[in-house]
Amino acid sequence: MTAQEISMDQAEYNQLLDDLLQAAQDYDQQALREIMLQAPTGFVPTDGIGDLVWAQARFNKSQTN
């Protein structure tokens, strides 16, 4: 059995980290999810976003628009 590792060059890795940091600082759960889905991480969620605070904030925002 052999491991099949995915690699990224340093520039791609740094960009991924920058994107994740920005989305986290913006509290943008959808962007975080999209970044992880597009990154070579093997991230395969089985459910929607389960952050209750984010969901409530999103609901409140939709009620004011």
PQR file of N, CA, C, O and H, with PARSE charges and radii, in Angstrom:
ATOM      1  N   MET A   1       0.857  -1.177   0.000 -0.4000 1.5000
ATOM      2  CA  MET A   1       0.000   0.000   0.000 -0.0000 2.0000
ATOM      3  C   MET A   1       0.903   1.241   0.000  0.5500 1.7000
ATOM      4  O   MET A   1       1.872   1.304   0.757 -0.5500 1.4000
ATOM      5  N   THR A   2       0.591   2.200  -0.829 -0.4000 1.5000
ATOM      6  CA  THR A   2       1.369   3.438  -0.886 -0.0000 2.0000
ATOM      7  C   THR A   2       0.456   4.630  -0.638  0.5500 1.7000
ATOM      8  O   THR A   2      -0.736   4.599  -0.946 -0.5500 1.4000
ATOM      9  H   THR A   2      -0.196   2.148  -1.444  0.4000 1.0000
ATOM     10  N   ALA A   3       1.028   5.654  -0.087 -0.4000 1.5000
ATOM     11  CA  ALA A   3       0.272   6.891   0.172 -0.0000 2.0000
ATOM     12  C   ALA A   3       0.213   7.713  -1.103  0.5500 1.7000
ATOM     13  O   ALA A   3       1.172   7.759  -1.874 -0.5500 1.4000
ATOM     14  H   ALA A   3       1.996   5.679   0.163  0.4000 1.0000
ATOM     15  N   GLN A   4      -0.912   8.353  -1.312 -0.4000 1.5000
ATOM     16  CA  GLN A   4      -1.059   9.266  -2.438 -0.0000 2.0000
ATOM     17  C   GLN A   4      -1.262  10.654  -1.861  0.5500 1.7000
ATOM     18  O   GLN A   4      -2.378  11.053  -1.529 -0.5500 1.4000
ATOM     19  H   GLN A   4      -1.691   8.316  -0.686  0.4000 1.0000
ATOM     20  N   GLU A   5      -0.180  11.367  -1.752 -0.4000 1.5000
ATOM     21  CA  GLU A   5      -0.230  12.690  -1.143 -0.0000 2.0000
ATOM     22  C   GLU A   5      -0.426  13.767  -2.192  0.5500 1.7000
ATOM     23  O   GLU A   5       0.077  13.675  -3.311 -0.5500 1.4000
ATOM     24  H   GLU A   5       0.727  11.043  -2.021  0.4000 1.0000
ATOM     25  N   ILE A   6      -1.160  14.776  -1.807 -0.4000 1.5000
ATOM     26  CA  ILE A   6      -1.365  15.937  -2.658 -0.0000 2.0000
ATOM     27  C   ILE A   6      -0.446  17.032  -2.149  0.5500 1.7000
ATOM     28  O   ILE A   6      -0.312  17.231  -0.942 -0.5500 1.4000
ATOM     29  H   ILE A   6      -1.569  14.852  -0.898  0.4000 1.0000
ATOM     30  N   SER A   7       0.179  17.731  -3.061 -0.4000 1.5000
ATOM     31  CA  SER A   7       1.072  18.797  -2.625 -0.0000 2.0000
ATOM     32  C   SER A   7       0.707  20.099  -3.320  0.5500 1.7000
ATOM     33  O   SER A   7       0.038  20.118  -4.353 -0.5500 1.4000
ATOM     34  H   SER A   7       0.070  17.569  -4.042  0.4000 1.0000
ATOM     35  N   MET A   8       1.168  21.178  -2.719 -0.4000 1.5000
ATOM     36  CA  MET A   8       0.965  22.517  -3.266 -0.0000 2.0000
ATOM     37  C   MET A   8       2.309  23.222  -3.216  0.5500 1.7000
ATOM     38  O   MET A   8       3.112  22.979  -2.315 -0.5500 1.4000
ATOM     39  H   MET A   8       1.711  21.163  -1.880  0.4000 1.0000
ATOM     40  N   ASP A   9       2.553  24.097  -4.187 -0.4000 1.5000
ATOM     41  CA  ASP A   9       3.782  24.868  -4.076 -0.0000 2.0000
ATOM     42  C   ASP A   9       3.582  25.962  -3.025  0.5500 1.7000
ATOM     43  O   ASP A   9       2.456  26.242  -2.612 -0.5500 1.4000
ATOM     44  H   ASP A   9       1.901  24.294  -4.918  0.4000 1.0000
ATOM     45  N   GLN A  10       4.660  26.560  -2.610 -0.4000 1.5000
ATOM     46  CA  GLN A  10       4.619  27.524  -1.510 -0.0000 2.0000
ATOM     47  C   GLN A  10       3.696  28.699  -1.796  0.5500 1.7000
ATOM     48  O   GLN A  10       2.976  29.141  -0.901 -0.5500 1.4000
ATOM     49  H   GLN A  10       5.575  26.333  -2.946  0.4000 1.0000
ATOM     50  N   ALA A  11       3.701  29.211  -3.011 -0.4000 1.5000
ATOM     51  CA  ALA A  11       2.855  30.360  -3.368 -0.0000 2.0000
ATOM     52  C   ALA A  11       1.369  30.000  -3.271  0.5500 1.7000
ATOM     53  O   ALA A  11       0.574  30.785  -2.755 -0.5500 1.4000
ATOM     54  H   ALA A  11       4.286  28.852  -3.738  0.4000 1.0000
ATOM     55  N   GLU A  12       0.995  28.816  -3.764 -0.4000 1.5000
ATOM     56  CA  GLU A  12      -0.404  28.368  -3.667 -0.0000 2.0000
ATOM     57  C   GLU A  12      -0.812  28.191  -2.208  0.5500 1.7000
ATOM     58  O   GLU A  12      -1.908  28.581  -1.803 -0.5500 1.4000
ATOM     59  H   GLU A  12       1.641  28.178  -4.182  0.4000 1.0000
ATOM     60  N   TYR A  13       0.085  27.598  -1.431 -0.4000 1.5000
ATOM     61  CA  TYR A  13      -0.182  27.367  -0.010 -0.0000 2.0000
ATOM     62  C   TYR A  13      -0.377  28.697   0.728  0.5500 1.7000
ATOM     63  O   TYR A  13      -1.308  28.849   1.519 -0.5500 1.4000
ATOM     64  H   TYR A  13       0.975  27.282  -1.760  0.4000 1.0000
ATOM     65  N   ASN A  14       0.507  29.643   0.459 -0.4000 1.5000
ATOM     66  CA  ASN A  14       0.385  30.957   1.097 -0.0000 2.0000
ATOM     67  C   ASN A  14      -0.917  31.643   0.704  0.5500 1.7000
ATOM     68  O   ASN A  14      -1.562  32.274   1.541 -0.5500 1.4000
ATOM     69  H   ASN A  14       1.263  29.519  -0.184  0.4000 1.0000
ATOM     70  N   GLN A  15      -1.311  31.526  -0.566 -0.4000 1.5000
ATOM     71  CA  GLN A  15      -2.566  32.133  -1.015 -0.0000 2.0000
ATOM     72  C   GLN A  15      -3.759  31.471  -0.324  0.5500 1.7000
ATOM     73  O   GLN A  15      -4.697  32.151   0.091 -0.5500 1.4000
ATOM     74  H   GLN A  15      -0.787  31.014  -1.247  0.4000 1.0000
ATOM     75  N   LEU A  16      -3.718  30.166  -0.204 -0.4000 1.5000
ATOM     76  CA  LEU A  16      -4.778  29.435   0.495 -0.0000 2.0000
ATOM     77  C   LEU A  16      -4.901  29.930   1.936  0.5500 1.7000
ATOM     78  O   LEU A  16      -6.003  30.197   2.415 -0.5500 1.4000
ATOM     79  H   LEU A  16      -2.955  29.613  -0.541  0.4000 1.0000
ATOM     80  N   LEU A  17      -3.771  30.048   2.617 -0.4000 1.5000
ATOM     81  CA  LEU A  17      -3.798  30.533   3.996 -0.0000 2.0000
ATOM     82  C   LEU A  17      -4.319  31.960   4.083  0.5500 1.7000
ATOM     83  O   LEU A  17      -5.099  32.283   4.979 -0.5500 1.4000
ATOM     84  H   LEU A  17      -2.876  29.831   2.227  0.4000 1.0000
ATOM     85  N   ASP A  18      -3.894  32.815   3.161 -0.4000 1.5000
ATOM     86  CA  ASP A  18      -4.383  34.201   3.143 -0.0000 2.0000
ATOM     87  C   ASP A  18      -5.887  34.250   2.928  0.5500 1.7000
ATOM     88  O   ASP A  18      -6.596  35.002   3.597 -0.5500 1.4000
ATOM     89  H   ASP A  18      -3.261  32.552   2.433  0.4000 1.0000
ATOM     90  N   ASP A  19      -6.373  33.436   1.982 -0.4000 1.5000
ATOM     91  CA  ASP A  19      -7.811  33.396   1.699 -0.0000 2.0000
ATOM     92  C   ASP A  19      -8.598  32.892   2.907  0.5500 1.7000
ATOM     93  O   ASP A  19      -9.647  33.441   3.247 -0.5500 1.4000
ATOM     94  H   ASP A  19      -5.798  32.825   1.438  0.4000 1.0000
ATOM     95  N   LEU A  20      -8.087  31.846   3.550 -0.4000 1.5000
ATOM     96  CA  LEU A  20      -8.751  31.314   4.745 -0.0000 2.0000
ATOM     97  C   LEU A  20      -8.770  32.345   5.868  0.5500 1.7000
ATOM     98  O   LEU A  20      -9.787  32.518   6.540 -0.5500 1.4000
ATOM     99  H   LEU A  20      -7.236  31.400   3.274  0.4000 1.0000
ATOM    100  N   LEU A  21      -7.660  33.020   6.067 -0.4000 1.5000
ATOM    101  CA  LEU A  21      -7.582  34.034   7.115 -0.0000 2.0000
ATOM    102  C   LEU A  21      -8.564  35.162   6.852  0.5500 1.7000
ATOM    103  O   LEU A  21      -9.268  35.597   7.763 -0.5500 1.4000
ATOM    104  H   LEU A  21      -6.834  32.879   5.522  0.4000 1.0000
ATOM    105  N   GLN A  22      -8.619  35.635   5.624 -0.4000 1.5000
ATOM    106  CA  GLN A  22      -9.531  36.730   5.295 -0.0000 2.0000
ATOM    107  C   GLN A  22     -10.991  36.319   5.500  0.5500 1.7000
ATOM    108  O   GLN A  22     -11.776  37.078   6.068 -0.5500 1.4000
ATOM    109  H   GLN A  22      -8.047  35.282   4.884  0.4000 1.0000
ATOM    110  N   ALA A  23     -11.349  35.134   5.045 -0.4000 1.5000
ATOM    111  CA  ALA A  23     -12.720  34.654   5.217 -0.0000 2.0000
ATOM    112  C   ALA A  23     -13.052  34.482   6.698  0.5500 1.7000
ATOM    113  O   ALA A  23     -14.165  34.790   7.124 -0.5500 1.4000
ATOM    114  H   ALA A  23     -10.710  34.517   4.584  0.4000 1.0000
ATOM    115  N   ALA A  24     -12.100  33.996   7.477 -0.4000 1.5000
ATOM    116  CA  ALA A  24     -12.325  33.828   8.914 -0.0000 2.0000
ATOM    117  C   ALA A  24     -12.485  35.180   9.601  0.5500 1.7000
ATOM    118  O   ALA A  24     -13.364  35.346  10.447 -0.5500 1.4000
ATOM    119  H   ALA A  24     -11.196  33.746   7.131  0.4000 1.0000
ATOM    120  N   GLN A  25     -11.643  36.144   9.245 -0.4000 1.5000
ATOM    121  CA  GLN A  25     -11.748  37.476   9.844 -0.0000 2.0000
ATOM    122  C   GLN A  25     -13.059  38.166   9.458  0.5500 1.7000
ATOM    123  O   GLN A  25     -13.608  38.949  10.232 -0.5500 1.4000
ATOM    124  H   GLN A  25     -10.928  36.010   8.558  0.4000 1.0000
ATOM    125  N   ASP A  26     -13.554  37.867   8.253 -0.4000 1.5000
ATOM    126  CA  ASP A  26     -14.827  38.425   7.791 -0.0000 2.0000
ATOM    127  C   ASP A  26     -16.018  37.622   8.314  0.5500 1.7000
ATOM    128  O   ASP A  26     -17.169  37.990   8.078 -0.5500 1.4000
ATOM    129  H   ASP A  26     -13.108  37.230   7.624  0.4000 1.0000
ATOM    130  N   TYR A  27     -15.746  36.541   9.013 -0.4000 1.5000
ATOM    131  CA  TYR A  27     -16.770  35.621   9.518 -0.0000 2.0000
ATOM    132  C   TYR A  27     -17.679  35.155   8.375  0.5500 1.7000
ATOM    133  O   TYR A  27     -18.900  35.090   8.513 -0.5500 1.4000
ATOM    134  H   TYR A  27     -14.811  36.242   9.205  0.4000 1.0000
ATOM    135  N   ASP A  28     -17.047  34.836   7.249 -0.4000 1.5000
ATOM    136  CA  ASP A  28     -17.761  34.420   6.037 -0.0000 2.0000
ATOM    137  C   ASP A  28     -17.691  32.900   5.914  0.5500 1.7000
ATOM    138  O   ASP A  28     -16.795  32.353   5.272 -0.5500 1.4000
ATOM    139  H   ASP A  28     -16.055  34.889   7.137  0.4000 1.0000
ATOM    140  N   GLN A  29     -18.652  32.235   6.541 -0.4000 1.5000
ATOM    141  CA  GLN A  29     -18.662  30.777   6.569 -0.0000 2.0000
ATOM    142  C   GLN A  29     -18.800  30.164   5.179  0.5500 1.7000
ATOM    143  O   GLN A  29     -18.207  29.122   4.898 -0.5500 1.4000
ATOM    144  H   GLN A  29     -19.381  32.679   7.062  0.4000 1.0000
ATOM    145  N   GLN A  30     -19.577  30.801   4.311 -0.4000 1.5000
ATOM    146  CA  GLN A  30     -19.734  30.273   2.959 -0.0000 2.0000
ATOM    147  C   GLN A  30     -18.419  30.335   2.197  0.5500 1.7000
ATOM    148  O   GLN A  30     -18.073  29.393   1.484 -0.5500 1.4000
ATOM    149  H   GLN A  30     -20.058  31.648   4.539  0.4000 1.0000
ATOM    150  N   ALA A  31     -17.691  31.421   2.339 -0.4000 1.5000
ATOM    151  CA  ALA A  31     -16.393  31.540   1.671 -0.0000 2.0000
ATOM    152  C   ALA A  31     -15.417  30.510   2.221  0.5500 1.7000
ATOM    153  O   ALA A  31     -14.680  29.891   1.455 -0.5500 1.4000
ATOM    154  H   ALA A  31     -17.973  32.186   2.918  0.4000 1.0000
ATOM    155  N   LEU A  32     -15.402  30.317   3.539 -0.4000 1.5000
ATOM    156  CA  LEU A  32     -14.521  29.303   4.135 -0.0000 2.0000
ATOM    157  C   LEU A  32     -14.820  27.924   3.551  0.5500 1.7000
ATOM    158  O   LEU A  32     -13.909  27.171   3.208 -0.5500 1.4000
ATOM    159  H   LEU A  32     -16.001  30.820   4.161  0.4000 1.0000
ATOM    160  N   ARG A  33     -16.086  27.612   3.447 -0.4000 1.5000
ATOM    161  CA  ARG A  33     -16.484  26.314   2.897 -0.0000 2.0000
ATOM    162  C   ARG A  33     -16.042  26.177   1.447  0.5500 1.7000
ATOM    163  O   ARG A  33     -15.514  25.136   1.054 -0.5500 1.4000
ATOM    164  H   ARG A  33     -16.826  28.224   3.726  0.4000 1.0000
ATOM    165  N   GLU A  34     -16.253  27.215   0.653 -0.4000 1.5000
ATOM    166  CA  GLU A  34     -15.869  27.174  -0.763 -0.0000 2.0000
ATOM    167  C   GLU A  34     -14.359  27.037  -0.923  0.5500 1.7000
ATOM    168  O   GLU A  34     -13.886  26.279  -1.771 -0.5500 1.4000
ATOM    169  H   GLU A  34     -16.682  28.060   0.972  0.4000 1.0000
ATOM    170  N   ILE A  35     -13.610  27.765  -0.115 -0.4000 1.5000
ATOM    171  CA  ILE A  35     -12.147  27.673  -0.179 -0.0000 2.0000
ATOM    172  C   ILE A  35     -11.705  26.241   0.125  0.5500 1.7000
ATOM    173  O   ILE A  35     -10.860  25.682  -0.574 -0.5500 1.4000
ATOM    174  H   ILE A  35     -13.994  28.380   0.574  0.4000 1.0000
ATOM    175  N   MET A  36     -12.278  25.659   1.162 -0.4000 1.5000
ATOM    176  CA  MET A  36     -11.912  24.296   1.531 -0.0000 2.0000
ATOM    177  C   MET A  36     -12.343  23.284   0.471  0.5500 1.7000
ATOM    178  O   MET A  36     -11.640  22.303   0.228 -0.5500 1.4000
ATOM    179  H   MET A  36     -12.965  26.112   1.730  0.4000 1.0000
ATOM    180  N   LEU A  37     -13.488  23.514  -0.155 -0.4000 1.5000
ATOM    181  CA  LEU A  37     -13.945  22.611  -1.205 -0.0000 2.0000
ATOM    182  C   LEU A  37     -13.032  22.661  -2.422  0.5500 1.7000
ATOM    183  O   LEU A  37     -12.787  21.638  -3.063 -0.5500 1.4000
ATOM    184  H   LEU A  37     -14.059  24.310   0.043  0.4000 1.0000
ATOM    185  N   GLN A  38     -12.533  23.841  -2.739 -0.4000 1.5000
ATOM    186  CA  GLN A  38     -11.695  24.004  -3.920 -0.0000 2.0000
ATOM    187  C   GLN A  38     -10.233  23.648  -3.663  0.5500 1.7000
ATOM    188  O   GLN A  38      -9.495  23.349  -4.603 -0.5500 1.4000
ATOM    189  H   GLN A  38     -12.732  24.672  -2.219  0.4000 1.0000
ATOM    190  N   ALA A  39      -9.817  23.676  -2.427 -0.4000 1.5000
ATOM    191  CA  ALA A  39      -8.428  23.353  -2.079 -0.0000 2.0000
ATOM    192  C   ALA A  39      -8.218  21.838  -2.158  0.5500 1.7000
ATOM    193  O   ALA A  39      -9.161  21.070  -1.970 -0.5500 1.4000
ATOM    194  H   ALA A  39     -10.416  23.919  -1.663  0.4000 1.0000
ATOM    195  N   PRO A  40      -7.001  21.414  -2.431 -0.5600 1.5000
ATOM    196  CA  PRO A  40      -6.721  19.968  -2.486  0.2800 2.0000
ATOM    197  C   PRO A  40      -6.582  19.369  -1.092  0.5500 1.7000
ATOM    198  O   PRO A  40      -5.515  18.892  -0.705 -0.5500 1.4000
ATOM    199  N   THR A  41      -7.693  19.405  -0.340 -0.4000 1.5000
ATOM    200  CA  THR A  41      -7.663  18.951   1.049 -0.0000 2.0000
ATOM    201  C   THR A  41      -8.410  17.647   1.278  0.5500 1.7000
ATOM    202  O   THR A  41      -8.258  17.018   2.325 -0.5500 1.4000
ATOM    203  H   THR A  41      -8.560  19.793  -0.654  0.4000 1.0000
ATOM    204  N   GLY A  42      -9.212  17.240   0.308 -0.4000 1.5000
ATOM    205  CA  GLY A  42     -10.044  16.067   0.518 -0.0000 2.0000
ATOM    206  C   GLY A  42     -11.280  16.385   1.338  0.5500 1.7000
ATOM    207  O   GLY A  42     -11.980  15.475   1.781 -0.5500 1.4000
ATOM    208  H   GLY A  42      -9.335  17.751  -0.542  0.4000 1.0000
ATOM    209  N   PHE A  43     -11.560  17.670   1.548 -0.4000 1.5000
ATOM    210  CA  PHE A  43     -12.720  18.097   2.334 -0.0000 2.0000
ATOM    211  C   PHE A  43     -13.995  17.781   1.562  0.5500 1.7000
ATOM    212  O   PHE A  43     -14.222  18.309   0.473 -0.5500 1.4000
ATOM    213  H   PHE A  43     -10.992  18.410   1.188  0.4000 1.0000
ATOM    214  N   VAL A  44     -14.827  16.911   2.140 -0.4000 1.5000
ATOM    215  CA  VAL A  44     -16.086  16.515   1.518 -0.0000 2.0000
ATOM    216  C   VAL A  44     -17.166  16.545   2.594  0.5500 1.7000
ATOM    217  O   VAL A  44     -17.447  15.523   3.219 -0.5500 1.4000
ATOM    218  H   VAL A  44     -14.642  16.482   3.024  0.4000 1.0000
ATOM    219  N   PRO A  45     -17.770  17.708   2.811 -0.5600 1.5000
ATOM    220  CA  PRO A  45     -18.784  17.801   3.871  0.2800 2.0000
ATOM    221  C   PRO A  45     -20.031  16.998   3.523  0.5500 1.7000
ATOM    222  O   PRO A  45     -20.389  16.842   2.355 -0.5500 1.4000
ATOM    223  N   THR A  46     -20.667  16.504   4.547 -0.4000 1.5000
ATOM    224  CA  THR A  46     -21.897  15.741   4.344 -0.0000 2.0000
ATOM    225  C   THR A  46     -23.135  16.534   4.739  0.5500 1.7000
ATOM    226  O   THR A  46     -24.259  16.114   4.466 -0.5500 1.4000
ATOM    227  H   THR A  46     -20.376  16.631   5.496  0.4000 1.0000
ATOM    228  N   ASP A  47     -22.933  17.673   5.378 -0.4000 1.5000
ATOM    229  CA  ASP A  47     -24.047  18.503   5.829 -0.0000 2.0000
ATOM    230  C   ASP A  47     -23.807  19.940   5.408  0.5500 1.7000
ATOM    231  O   ASP A  47     -22.745  20.283   4.888 -0.5500 1.4000
ATOM    232  H   ASP A  47     -22.019  18.014   5.600  0.4000 1.0000
ATOM    233  N   GLY A  48     -24.803  20.768   5.637 -0.4000 1.5000
ATOM    234  CA  GLY A  48     -24.661  22.192   5.388 -0.0000 2.0000
ATOM    235  C   GLY A  48     -23.829  22.829   6.485  0.5500 1.7000
ATOM    236  O   GLY A  48     -23.280  22.139   7.344 -0.5500 1.4000
ATOM    237  H   GLY A  48     -25.666  20.489   6.059  0.4000 1.0000
ATOM    238  N   ILE A  49     -23.742  24.130   6.450 -0.4000 1.5000
ATOM    239  CA  ILE A  49     -22.989  24.861   7.469 -0.0000 2.0000
ATOM    240  C   ILE A  49     -23.758  24.776   8.778  0.5500 1.7000
ATOM    241  O   ILE A  49     -24.941  25.113   8.833 -0.5500 1.4000
ATOM    242  H   ILE A  49     -24.188  24.690   5.752  0.4000 1.0000
ATOM    243  N   GLY A  50     -23.085  24.324   9.833 -0.4000 1.5000
ATOM    244  CA  GLY A  50     -23.745  24.092  11.115 -0.0000 2.0000
ATOM    245  C   GLY A  50     -23.412  25.122  12.177  0.5500 1.7000
ATOM    246  O   GLY A  50     -23.534  24.838  13.369 -0.5500 1.4000
ATOM    247  H   GLY A  50     -22.124  24.050   9.788  0.4000 1.0000
ATOM    248  N   ASP A  51     -22.999  26.295  11.777 -0.4000 1.5000
ATOM    249  CA  ASP A  51     -22.651  27.350  12.724 -0.0000 2.0000
ATOM    250  C   ASP A  51     -23.919  28.134  13.065  0.5500 1.7000
ATOM    251  O   ASP A  51     -24.413  28.911  12.248 -0.5500 1.4000
ATOM    252  H   ASP A  51     -22.899  26.525  10.809  0.4000 1.0000
ATOM    253  N   LEU A  52     -24.433  27.930  14.258 -0.4000 1.5000
ATOM    254  CA  LEU A  52     -25.708  28.537  14.639 -0.0000 2.0000
ATOM    255  C   LEU A  52     -25.634  30.051  14.755  0.5500 1.7000
ATOM    256  O   LEU A  52     -26.598  30.745  14.431 -0.5500 1.4000
ATOM    257  H   LEU A  52     -24.031  27.299  14.922  0.4000 1.0000
ATOM    258  N   VAL A  53     -24.503  30.571  15.211 -0.4000 1.5000
ATOM    259  CA  VAL A  53     -24.339  32.025  15.317 -0.0000 2.0000
ATOM    260  C   VAL A  53     -24.352  32.641  13.919  0.5500 1.7000
ATOM    261  O   VAL A  53     -25.012  33.655  13.692 -0.5500 1.4000
ATOM    262  H   VAL A  53     -23.720  30.008  15.474  0.4000 1.0000
ATOM    263  N   TRP A  54     -23.626  32.032  12.986 -0.4000 1.5000
ATOM    264  CA  TRP A  54     -23.595  32.511  11.604 -0.0000 2.0000
ATOM    265  C   TRP A  54     -24.990  32.429  10.976  0.5500 1.7000
ATOM    266  O   TRP A  54     -25.419  33.360  10.294 -0.5500 1.4000
ATOM    267  H   TRP A  54     -23.089  31.209  13.171  0.4000 1.0000
ATOM    268  N   ALA A  55     -25.687  31.333  11.202 -0.4000 1.5000
ATOM    269  CA  ALA A  55     -27.024  31.161  10.638 -0.0000 2.0000
ATOM    270  C   ALA A  55     -27.981  32.232  11.165  0.5500 1.7000
ATOM    271  O   ALA A  55     -28.779  32.781  10.406 -0.5500 1.4000
ATOM    272  H   ALA A  55     -25.339  30.577  11.756  0.4000 1.0000
ATOM    273  N   GLN A  56     -27.902  32.525  12.459 -0.4000 1.5000
ATOM    274  CA  GLN A  56     -28.772  33.555  13.034 -0.0000 2.0000
ATOM    275  C   GLN A  56     -28.425  34.926  12.469  0.5500 1.7000
ATOM    276  O   GLN A  56     -29.322  35.706  12.150 -0.5500 1.4000
ATOM    277  H   GLN A  56     -27.254  32.078  13.076  0.4000 1.0000
ATOM    278  N   ALA A  57     -27.141  35.229  12.342 -0.4000 1.5000
ATOM    279  CA  ALA A  57     -26.729  36.521  11.775 -0.0000 2.0000
ATOM    280  C   ALA A  57     -27.196  36.643  10.334  0.5500 1.7000
ATOM    281  O   ALA A  57     -27.652  37.706   9.912 -0.5500 1.4000
ATOM    282  H   ALA A  57     -26.412  34.595  12.602  0.4000 1.0000
ATOM    283  N   ARG A  58     -27.082  35.563   9.583 -0.4000 1.5000
ATOM    284  CA  ARG A  58     -27.549  35.575   8.189 -0.0000 2.0000
ATOM    285  C   ARG A  58     -29.063  35.784   8.130  0.5500 1.7000
ATOM    286  O   ARG A  58     -29.553  36.533   7.284 -0.5500 1.4000
ATOM    287  H   ARG A  58     -26.712  34.699   9.926  0.4000 1.0000
ATOM    288  N   PHE A  59     -29.803  35.127   9.021 -0.4000 1.5000
ATOM    289  CA  PHE A  59     -31.260  35.297   9.075 -0.0000 2.0000
ATOM    290  C   PHE A  59     -31.609  36.744   9.422  0.5500 1.7000
ATOM    291  O   PHE A  59     -32.468  37.355   8.785 -0.5500 1.4000
ATOM    292  H   PHE A  59     -29.405  34.519   9.708  0.4000 1.0000
ATOM    293  N   ASN A  60     -30.934  37.284  10.438 -0.4000 1.5000
ATOM    294  CA  ASN A  60     -31.209  38.670  10.847 -0.0000 2.0000
ATOM    295  C   ASN A  60     -30.937  39.637   9.707  0.5500 1.7000
ATOM    296  O   ASN A  60     -31.701  40.575   9.484 -0.5500 1.4000
ATOM    297  H   ASN A  60     -30.236  36.787  10.955  0.4000 1.0000
ATOM    298  N   LYS A  61     -29.844  39.405   8.986 -0.4000 1.5000
ATOM    299  CA  LYS A  61     -29.492  40.272   7.858 -0.0000 2.0000
ATOM    300  C   LYS A  61     -30.554  40.205   6.775  0.5500 1.7000
ATOM    301  O   LYS A  61     -30.884  41.229   6.176 -0.5500 1.4000
ATOM    302  H   LYS A  61     -29.223  38.642   9.167  0.4000 1.0000
ATOM    303  N   SER A  62     -31.096  39.025   6.511 -0.4000 1.5000
ATOM    304  CA  SER A  62     -32.112  38.880   5.474 -0.0000 2.0000
ATOM    305  C   SER A  62     -33.418  39.570   5.868  0.5500 1.7000
ATOM    306  O   SER A  62     -34.196  39.978   5.005 -0.5500 1.4000
ATOM    307  H   SER A  62     -30.828  38.194   6.997  0.4000 1.0000
ATOM    308  N   GLN A  63     -33.651  39.695   7.160 -0.4000 1.5000
ATOM    309  CA  GLN A  63     -34.877  40.335   7.627 -0.0000 2.0000
ATOM    310  C   GLN A  63     -34.804  41.859   7.520  0.5500 1.7000
ATOM    311  O   GLN A  63     -35.836  42.528   7.457 -0.5500 1.4000
ATOM    312  H   GLN A  63     -33.020  39.364   7.861  0.4000 1.0000
ATOM    313  N   THR A  64     -33.585  42.405   7.498 -0.4000 1.5000
ATOM    314  CA  THR A  64     -33.440  43.854   7.427 -0.0000 2.0000
ATOM    315  C   THR A  64     -33.332  44.351   5.996  0.5500 1.7000
ATOM    316  O   THR A  64     -33.410  45.556   5.756 -0.5500 1.4000
ATOM    317  H   THR A  64     -32.748  41.861   7.549  0.4000 1.0000
ATOM    318  N   ASN A  65     -33.152  43.444   5.039 -0.4000 1.5000
ATOM    319  CA  ASN A  65     -33.043  43.848   3.622 -0.0000 2.0000
ATOM    320  C   ASN A  65     -34.346  43.721   2.913  0.5500 1.7000
ATOM    321  O   ASN A  65     -34.432  44.018   1.721 -0.5500 1.4000
ATOM    322  H   ASN A  65     -33.089  42.465   5.234  0.4000 1.0000
TER
END
